[in-house]
C-alpha cells in the first residue's frame, strides 16, 4: 500500500529533485512519490515490473492517447471523474499496486507529475543497479569500438556501469563532451578554440598592460 499525506502537505518519505522542470517544489514532490513507489515495489520484489508499468503508461499509452494524459493532469475534471477514468483505462491491465499508486496521485492532485516521477524513479533504479546515465555529445557518430573504450574509461572514473546516451552535435566541430552528474569532460574542438581565444586575449591584455607600465615609468 502506497500512502501519502494531503496535497498541500509534504508526502511521508522526504524531499525530492525532478528532471525537466525548474520548479524546485515540484522536483521535491516528484522524488518523494518516486521513492514511495520504489519502496513499496521493492518490498514486494516488483521494482522492475512496476517501473516497466510506469514507463509503459507514459511511453506507450500516453504516446498513443495524448488526450488521456491531458485529462488526467487537468484539475478541471475533478478527482472522482479522474479516478473513474483511471479505473476504466487500466483496471485489469495494470497491477493492483500500480493502480493504487495512480489513485493516490489522483487523490492528491499530482497526476501531472507522472513524467517527473518516472525520471526520478529511473535515477533510483540506476542507483540500485549501480549504474549511471552519461550524456555524450559528439561532432559525429561514435564507432562501436570508441564507445566501448569510452565505457571502459568511465567505469574506472565513476566506479559504476555507464549507460551512454549519445547525441550528435555538429556545432562541436570535433571531439566530444561527456557529462555524468558533476563529472564533466569537454574535449571538443570548440572548447579548445575557446580556450585558445581566451589565452590570446589574456596574453594581449598582459602585453598591453606591460607596455603601459613601461611608458608610465619613462
Beta strands, then each sheet from edge to edge (+ up, - down):
strand 1: 131-138
strand 2: 161-168
strand 3: 176-180
strand 4: 183-186
sheet 1: 2+ 1+ 3- 4+
end
